[in-house]
Amino acid sequence: MSDDNTRPGDSGGTEDELVAQSEELQSRSAAAKLFDVRLVIGGLFVLYGVLVTLLGIFDNSAEIDKAQGVRINLWMGLAMLVLGGLFLLWRWWRPVEVPSAGQARSEEPDSEH
């Protein structure tokens, strides 16, 4: 007697393999969205940019004289804010695209060749 899920001549495991591949693809796409390096880099640059900008705003005259009259903390903090903002905008403009199950299978190299 044969199962209702299997056909004669079928290996019987193809549906299970497809389900496993689909679950693996979903977990990879969630991980890719969660650990997008642009978010980490942009967030850190913005955080440090805010701190360094605040230090630059409240620099005393001795620290400004040490940098030959340039408010280096202020300028570097603003540059870090801009760079971090660009990374975050880049992530917003070009979000991570999750490949469909068909695309993922077509991109995998054939093991028979």
C-alpha positions in Angstrom: 0.0 0.0 0.0 1.2 3.4 -0.8 0.9 6.7 1.1 -1.5 9.4 -0.2 1.4 11.8 -0.3 3.7 9.7 -2.5 3.3 8.6 -6.0 4.7 5.5 -7.5 8.3 6.2 -8.7 8.6 9.3 -6.5 11.4 9.5 -4.0 8.9 10.7 -1.4 11.2 13.3 0.1 10.8 16.1 -2.5 8.1 18.0 -0.6 10.1 17.7 2.6 13.2 19.1 0.8 11.3 22.0 -0.6 9.8 22.9 2.8 13.3 22.7 4.4 14.7 24.9 1.6 11.9 27.4 2.1 12.5 27.6 5.8 16.2 28.0 5.4 15.7 30.8 2.9 13.3 32.6 5.2 15.8 32.4 8.1 18.6 33.6 5.9 16.6 36.6 4.6 15.6 37.5 8.2 19.2 37.4 9.2 20.3 39.4 6.2 17.8 42.2 7.1 18.7 42.1 10.8 22.5 42.2 10.3 22.6 44.6 7.4 26.1 46.1 7.7 25.0 49.5 6.5 22.7 49.8 9.5 25.5 49.0 11.9 28.0 51.3 10.3 25.6 54.1 9.9 24.3 53.8 13.4 27.7 53.8 14.9 28.8 56.8 12.8 25.7 58.8 13.9 26.2 57.9 17.5 29.9 58.8 17.6 29.2 61.9 15.4 26.7 63.2 18.0 29.2 62.7 20.8 32.1 64.3 19.0 30.0 67.2 17.8 28.8 67.9 21.3 32.5 67.8 22.4 33.3 70.3 19.6 30.5 72.6 20.6 31.7 72.8 24.2 35.5 72.9 23.5 37.4 75.4 25.7 39.9 77.8 24.2 43.0 75.7 25.3 41.7 72.7 23.2 41.0 75.0 20.2 44.5 76.6 20.5 46.0 73.1 20.7 44.5 72.4 17.2 45.8 75.7 15.8 42.5 77.5 16.0 40.5 74.8 14.3 37.4 73.3 16.0 38.5 69.9 14.9 36.0 68.0 17.2 33.1 70.0 15.8 34.1 69.5 12.1 34.9 65.8 12.5 31.7 65.2 14.4 29.7 66.9 11.7 31.5 64.8 9.1 30.7 61.6 11.0 27.1 62.6 11.2 26.9 63.2 7.5 28.6 59.8 6.7 26.4 57.9 9.1 23.3 59.6 7.6 24.5 58.6 4.1 24.8 55.0 5.2 21.3 55.0 6.7 19.8 56.7 3.6 21.5 54.1 1.4 19.9 51.4 3.4 16.5 53.1 3.1 16.9 53.7 -0.7 18.1 50.2 -1.4 16.7 47.8 1.1 17.9 44.2 1.2 15.9 42.2 -1.3 14.8 38.7 -0.3 15.2 36.3 -3.1 12.2 34.1 -3.8 12.5 30.3 -3.5 12.7 30.0 -7.3 15.5 32.5 -7.6 17.5 30.9 -4.9 17.3 27.5 -6.5 18.2 28.9 -9.9 21.3 30.7 -8.5 22.6 27.6 -6.7 25.3 25.8 -8.7 24.4 22.4 -10.1 26.2 19.7 -8.3 25.9 17.3 -11.3 28.3 19.4 -13.5 
